[in-house]
Structure formats: structure tokens, C-alpha cells
Amino acid sequence: MKRQLYVVRALSALHPGSGSEIGIVDLPIQREKHTGFPKIDASSFKGAMRAAVRETAQDDAIVQNIFGSDVSGTDQPTQAGAISLSDCRLLALPVKSLNNIFVYVTCPFVLNRLQGELVYTEGDQSWIGDYQAGTVSSSEMLAMNDGLVLDEYVLDGFTTDTATTTLAQSLEQQLGLSSGFMSERFAIISDEQFGQLCRLGMEVNARIRINPESGTVAEGALFYEENIPAETLFYSFIGATKTKRFATKVENGYQFKEWTATEVMEHLTDPLVLPPVFQIGGGATIGHGLIQLQPVREGVTS
């Protein structure tokens, strides 16, 4: 199996829903049970990818070769998909800042977990190193007394760090962002501080429906929805195997064709098959759920 690391960047607010709850937030987002970190479940991720490939490639054979057959009920043989996906796990969270409008924050736990998973992945791993809490990519982020002001929190004792700067520059290049966009606003905070921001730093929006006759909120049409903010970064691993003898019906029966694992991965990086920007989760009609999906390429380092 070939296994590739992908970075997922939220271009607009995301709502990977987890159903309804009894509480202040009626429609919460998906979260990891053991950490409370926001996530995008692998099944949601795969479904959005499949829909994007179907719309872009306009070829059912490509869709079924990569993702497997639709629900059976036709006379065509069914097959399993050729890819497997992990959940989209949180990499960095955008937080309002005093000096830089916003800052990308992460923590040692997140980076160490990613580093452990990279052991099973082919390709360049040089952009992952030994990172310490209390470091920033640029001194311009800091206020008086080396403090970092994030939302309503003032965190003290931060220093600039070459490894943190290198990581930010590498992510910046991988995502095709302008120079300085990420490397001037990247910070590593403690695990405890990061966990608190993950619990309290999500957007909660009131949604209503107006009664056109009265001009007021329709009865029962007020609800609160939780969203992951734009610019949040996730990562996911996508693995590929050779295809499972995809069958195309021809005049005298079925014609079988196989793709290698390399060919499957090449199709996933082809913008004519899988667009680099597509929609996932709820709120599509109001601009929510746009993500950028970028494979981590070898040799792209600062």
C-alpha cells in the first residue's frame, strides 16, 4: 500500500456535524472523544471526495475504481474501493491575536502524534522535528514582556525558534501561500492551553427562518450551530492499493482492468479528477465547508 500525507485547510467555516444534542448548541461539530479536538470523520471526508470526483471527472468508471461500487442492484459486478482514509485530525487552529490579526496555534501533543504516524508514510519527513511549547515563528507576534495575546488570553514567556519558523515556512509553501502568511503567525503553546482553545474557540452561530407573512422568526426555527473557523488546518493520511479488478461491461461480457497503487494516487493528485478545492459538511448553500486539499510534496522545504 502507498500512503500519502495530506494537509487540509479550511477556506470557510466548516460544519462536519455529529447530530443534534440537548444543550446550548443544537448542532455540534465532530470531536475526538479522548481529546475533545475538532475532527472530520473519515466517512465524511471520503464521501465529500467521492462527490467531488464524480462531479469533476464525469466518469463513473474512475469513481468506482477509486472509491468502490455504488449500492448493488445492477447487473455489473461490485468491487471494493482502492483507497483508505484516516480521520482529518487537527494540526493548527486560528486564534484572534493582538499583533497579527490571527495566529495559527498548535501544541507538542499534536506535532508528536503526527510525527509518530509519519513513520508509516513514504516521502520526505524533514519538516517534522523536535518542537517545544512557548515558541513562535516571528518576534513580531509578541507583545510586551514576550507575551502572546490570543483572544482574551495573555500567555507569557515566548521566544522565537528556528524549528517553529521552519515548520511554518514549509506548511506555507506546501499550501501555496504567499511568503510570510503563515511564517509570521505560527505559535506552539502548551497542550493544556491548546485543549482549552479547542473547547472554547469554535464559532457558534444562531440560525433562524423568517416567517414571510409576519416578518418574525418562524416557530421552532431558531437553532444554534457550531462551526470550525476558517483557516483551521487538519491532516489526513490516504492509502492506496491496486484496484479490485474493475469490470466494464462490453458486448461480449465484462472487460477487466486494474490500476496499480501508484496510478490510483496519481488520479487523486490530478485536478481534472479531484479538484484541489471542494465542499464538505453542512451549510453548502451559505458558503460553508470549502476546503483545500494538498498532498505534502517531497523537497518542498524552506
C-alpha positions as CSV (number, residue, x, y, z in Angstrom):
1,M,0.0,0.0,0.0
2,K,1.2,3.5,-0.8
3,R,0.4,6.0,1.9
4,Q,0.4,9.8,1.5
5,L,0.1,12.7,4.0
6,Y,-2.4,15.4,3.0
7,V,-2.9,18.8,4.6
8,V,-6.5,20.1,4.7
9,R,-7.0,23.9,5.0
10,A,-10.5,25.3,5.8
11,L,-11.2,28.1,3.4
12,S,-14.5,28.9,5.0
13,A,-16.3,27.8,8.2
14,L,-16.8,24.1,8.4
15,H,-19.7,22.1,9.9
16,P,-18.9,18.4,10.0
17,G,-22.0,17.6,12.0
18,S,-22.3,15.0,14.7
19,G,-26.1,15.1,15.0
20,S,-28.3,17.0,17.4
21,E,-27.7,17.4,21.2
22,I,-29.7,18.6,24.2
23,G,-27.7,21.7,25.3
24,I,-26.9,25.2,24.3
25,V,-25.6,24.1,20.9
26,D,-28.2,22.2,19.0
27,L,-25.9,21.1,16.1
28,P,-22.3,20.4,17.4
29,I,-19.3,19.5,15.3
30,Q,-17.5,16.2,15.3
31,R,-14.8,15.9,18.0
32,E,-12.4,13.2,19.1
33,K,-13.7,11.6,22.3
34,H,-10.4,11.3,24.1
35,T,-9.0,14.8,23.4
36,G,-12.1,16.9,22.5
37,F,-10.2,18.2,19.4
38,P,-12.4,19.0,16.4
39,K,-12.1,16.5,13.6
40,I,-13.6,15.5,10.2
41,D,-14.6,11.9,10.3
42,A,-13.1,9.7,7.6
43,S,-16.5,8.7,6.3
44,S,-17.5,12.3,5.9
45,F,-14.2,13.1,4.2
46,K,-14.4,10.1,1.8
47,G,-18.0,11.0,0.9
48,A,-17.1,14.6,0.0
49,M,-14.1,13.4,-2.0
50,R,-16.3,10.9,-3.9
51,A,-18.8,13.6,-4.7
52,A,-16.1,16.0,-5.9
53,V,-14.5,13.3,-8.2
54,R,-17.9,12.4,-9.6
55,E,-18.7,16.0,-10.5
56,T,-15.3,16.8,-11.9
57,A,-14.2,13.6,-13.7
58,Q,-17.7,12.9,-15.1
59,D,-16.7,9.3,-15.4
60,D,-18.3,6.6,-13.3
61,A,-15.5,4.2,-14.0
62,I,-13.0,6.4,-12.3
63,V,-15.3,7.0,-9.3
64,Q,-15.9,3.3,-8.8
65,N,-12.3,2.3,-9.5
66,I,-11.1,4.6,-6.7
67,F,-14.0,4.5,-4.2
68,G,-15.7,1.3,-4.9
69,S,-19.1,0.4,-6.3
70,D,-22.3,2.1,-5.5
71,V,-25.1,0.1,-3.8
72,S,-25.5,-3.0,-5.9
73,G,-28.7,-3.6,-7.7
74,T,-27.4,-3.6,-11.3
75,D,-26.0,-6.5,-13.3
76,Q,-22.5,-5.1,-13.1
77,P,-20.1,-6.8,-10.6
78,T,-19.4,-4.8,-7.4
79,Q,-15.9,-4.1,-6.1
80,A,-14.3,-2.6,-3.0
81,G,-12.6,0.8,-3.2
82,A,-8.8,1.2,-3.7
83,I,-8.2,3.9,-1.1
84,S,-8.4,4.1,2.7
85,L,-8.5,7.3,4.6
86,S,-7.8,8.4,8.2
87,D,-9.9,11.0,10.0
88,C,-8.8,14.5,9.4
89,R,-7.0,15.3,12.6
90,L,-6.4,18.8,13.9
91,L,-3.0,20.3,13.0
92,A,-3.4,24.0,13.8
93,L,-6.1,26.3,15.0
94,P,-6.5,30.0,14.0
95,V,-7.0,32.3,17.0
96,K,-7.6,36.1,17.1
97,S,-4.4,37.9,18.1
98,L,-3.4,41.4,19.2
99,N,-0.5,41.8,16.8
100,N,-1.2,39.7,13.7
101,I,-5.0,39.7,13.3
102,F,-4.8,36.0,14.0
103,V,-2.3,33.3,14.8
104,Y,-2.0,29.6,13.9
105,V,-1.6,27.7,17.2
106,T,-0.7,24.1,17.7
107,C,0.9,22.1,20.6
108,P,3.6,19.4,21.2
109,F,0.9,16.7,21.6
110,V,-0.4,17.3,18.1
111,L,3.0,17.5,16.5
112,N,4.3,14.4,18.3
113,R,1.2,12.4,17.2
114,L,1.7,13.5,13.6
115,Q,5.4,12.6,13.8
116,G,4.6,9.1,15.1
117,E,2.1,8.5,12.3
118,L,4.7,9.7,9.7
119,V,6.8,6.6,10.4
120,Y,4.4,4.6,8.3
121,T,4.4,7.0,5.3
122,E,6.6,7.2,2.3
123,G,8.2,10.5,1.3
124,D,10.0,13.5,2.9
125,Q,9.7,13.8,6.6
126,S,12.3,16.5,7.2
127,W,9.8,19.2,8.0
128,I,8.9,17.4,11.3
129,G,11.3,17.9,14.2
130,D,11.5,18.4,17.9
131,Y,9.2,21.3,18.8
132,Q,8.7,22.9,22.2
133,A,5.8,24.8,23.7
134,G,6.3,28.5,24.2
135,T,7.9,29.2,20.8
136,V,6.8,31.4,17.9
137,S,7.9,31.7,14.3
138,S,8.4,35.5,14.5
139,S,9.1,38.1,17.2
140,E,6.6,40.4,15.5
141,M,3.8,38.3,17.1
142,L,4.9,39.2,20.7
143,A,3.6,42.0,22.8
144,M,5.4,43.4,25.9
145,N,7.5,41.1,28.1
146,D,7.5,38.4,25.4
147,G,3.8,37.8,25.8
148,L,1.4,36.3,23.2
149,V,-2.1,37.7,23.3
150,L,-4.6,35.2,21.9
151,D,-8.3,36.2,22.1
152,E,-8.8,37.1,25.7
153,Y,-5.8,35.2,27.0
154,V,-2.3,36.6,27.7
155,L,0.4,34.0,27.6
156,D,3.9,34.9,28.8
157,G,7.4,33.6,28.2
158,F,7.5,33.1,24.5
159,T,10.7,33.0,22.3
160,T,11.4,32.7,18.6
161,D,12.5,29.3,17.5
162,T,14.2,28.2,14.2
163,A,12.4,24.8,14.2
164,T,9.0,26.5,14.6
165,T,9.8,29.0,11.8
166,T,10.9,26.2,9.5
167,L,7.7,24.2,10.1
168,A,5.6,27.3,9.4
169,Q,7.5,28.1,6.2
170,S,7.2,24.6,5.0
171,L,3.5,24.5,5.5
172,E,3.2,27.8,3.9
173,Q,5.0,26.5,0.8
174,Q,3.1,23.3,0.7
175,L,-0.2,25.2,0.6
176,G,1.0,27.7,-2.0
177,L,0.5,30.7,0.4
178,S,2.3,34.0,0.0
179,S,5.6,34.4,1.8
180,G,5.1,35.3,5.4
181,F,1.3,34.5,5.5
182,M,1.9,31.6,7.9
183,S,5.6,32.0,8.9
184,E,4.8,35.4,10.6
185,R,1.9,34.0,12.6
186,F,2.7,30.5,13.9
187,A,2.9,29.5,17.6
188,I,3.3,26.4,19.7
189,I,1.5,26.6,23.0
190,S,1.2,24.1,25.8
191,D,-1.1,21.1,25.5
192,E,-3.4,22.4,28.2
193,Q,-3.7,25.8,26.6
194,F,-4.4,24.3,23.2
195,G,-7.1,22.0,24.6
196,Q,-8.9,24.9,26.2
197,L,-8.9,26.9,22.9
198,C,-10.3,23.8,21.1
199,R,-13.1,23.6,23.6
200,L,-13.9,27.3,23.6
201,G,-12.6,28.6,20.3
202,M,-15.2,27.3,17.9
203,E,-17.8,29.6,16.3
204,V,-21.4,29.3,17.5
205,N,-23.9,30.9,15.2
206,A,-27.7,31.4,15.6
207,R,-29.7,30.3,12.6
208,I,-33.3,31.4,12.0
209,R,-36.0,31.2,9.4
210,I,-38.2,34.3,9.0
211,N,-42.0,33.9,8.5
212,P,-42.6,35.8,5.3
213,E,-46.1,36.8,6.5
214,S,-45.2,38.2,9.9
215,G,-41.6,39.1,9.4
216,T,-40.6,37.4,12.6
217,V,-38.9,34.2,13.4
218,A,-40.9,31.2,12.5
219,E,-42.0,29.0,15.4
220,G,-39.3,26.4,16.2
221,A,-36.9,27.8,13.6
222,L,-34.3,29.2,15.9
223,F,-31.3,26.9,16.5
224,Y,-27.6,27.2,17.3
225,E,-24.9,25.7,15.1
226,E,-21.3,25.1,16.0
227,N,-18.7,25.6,13.2
228,I,-14.9,25.1,12.9
229,P,-13.4,28.5,11.9
230,A,-11.9,29.3,8.5
231,E,-8.1,28.8,8.3
232,T,-8.1,25.8,10.6
233,L,-5.6,23.2,9.4
234,F,-6.1,19.4,9.5
235,Y,-4.0,16.5,8.3
236,S,-5.1,13.1,6.9
237,F,-3.4,10.0,5.5
238,I,-4.7,8.5,2.3
239,G,-3.5,5.0,1.4
240,A,-3.9,3.3,-2.0
241,T,-3.8,-0.3,-3.2
242,K,-4.2,-1.7,-6.7
243,T,-7.8,-1.7,-7.9
244,K,-10.0,-4.7,-7.3
245,R,-10.4,-5.8,-10.9
246,F,-12.7,-3.1,-12.1
247,A,-15.2,-4.5,-14.6
248,T,-16.6,-2.6,-17.6
249,K,-19.5,-4.2,-19.4
250,V,-18.8,-4.8,-23.1
251,E,-20.7,-6.5,-25.9
252,N,-19.4,-10.0,-25.1
253,G,-19.3,-9.8,-21.3
254,Y,-17.0,-7.8,-19.0
255,Q,-13.6,-6.3,-19.6
256,F,-11.4,-6.2,-16.6
257,K,-8.8,-3.6,-15.9
258,E,-6.5,-2.9,-12.9
259,W,-4.7,0.2,-11.7
260,T,-1.6,0.0,-9.6
261,A,-1.5,1.8,-6.2
262,T,0.7,4.4,-7.9
263,E,-1.9,5.0,-10.6
264,V,-4.6,5.4,-8.0
265,M,-2.6,8.1,-6.2
266,E,-1.8,9.8,-9.5
267,H,-5.5,10.1,-10.2
268,L,-6.1,11.7,-6.7
269,T,-3.5,14.4,-7.5
270,D,-4.9,15.1,-10.9
271,P,-7.0,18.3,-10.7
272,L,-9.1,17.0,-13.6
273,V,-10.2,14.1,-11.3
274,L,-10.1,15.5,-7.8
275,P,-10.2,19.3,-7.6
276,P,-7.8,20.9,-5.0
277,V,-10.8,22.8,-3.5
278,F,-14.2,21.2,-2.8
279,Q,-17.0,21.3,-0.3
280,I,-17.5,19.1,2.8
281,G,-20.1,19.1,5.6
282,G,-23.2,21.2,6.1
283,G,-24.0,24.7,5.0
284,A,-23.0,24.4,1.3
285,T,-25.7,26.8,0.2
286,I,-24.4,29.5,2.6
287,G,-20.7,29.1,1.7
288,H,-19.6,26.8,4.4
289,G,-17.4,23.8,4.0
290,L,-14.9,24.8,1.4
291,I,-11.5,23.1,1.9
292,Q,-8.2,23.0,0.2
293,L,-6.7,19.5,0.0
294,Q,-2.9,19.4,-0.6
295,P,-0.6,16.4,-0.7
296,V,2.7,17.0,1.2
297,R,5.3,17.0,-1.6
298,E,8.9,15.9,-1.3
299,G,11.6,18.6,-1.4
300,V,9.3,21.5,-0.5
301,T,11.1,22.9,2.5
302,S,12.4,26.3,3.4
